[in-house]
Amino acid sequence: MRSRASAVVGGIAVLALAGCAGTPTVSASLPPAGASASVVLDAYLHAFVAGDCTSAHALAAPTFKTGNGELCGDVTVSSFSVSGDPATPGRDEVVYASVLTTGGSRDGTISRGRTTWFYDLKRQDGAWKLVGGGSGP
């Protein structure tokens, strides 16, 4: 009887550990070095929606922070779409228009619902980085 009880307890422990090992974690994957601006923006937006601001920030230049276009950590976004081809102010700069579906911002400056948000990316040392953004000119 004692060995049977030990076997049952051991079996439960193995199942519990197996269940933990199979639990998925939410994180975004970073694009490879040399990825296009659109791939970098897509990876950023997927990280943003997943709430993975660490990965999102890895795709940005130091200038991209709250107050200069960065919303990750301040705004909850449930979905996004990127509209058409980017504007190209320069050879190493592109600006994409996106539509974000948000839960609004903590301070009330971003409304709940659909919001148009522009993302400015520049090529720095061969890699595209988010450098700024905002809702209008």
Secondary structure, DSSP 4 states (H G I P E B T S, - for coil): -HHHHHHHHHHHHHHHHHHHHT-----PPPPPTT--HHHHHHHHHHHHHHT-HHHHHHTB-TT-STTTT--BTTEEEEEEEEEEEEEEEETTEEEEEEEEEEEEETTSSS-EEEEEEEEEEEEETTEEEEEEEES--
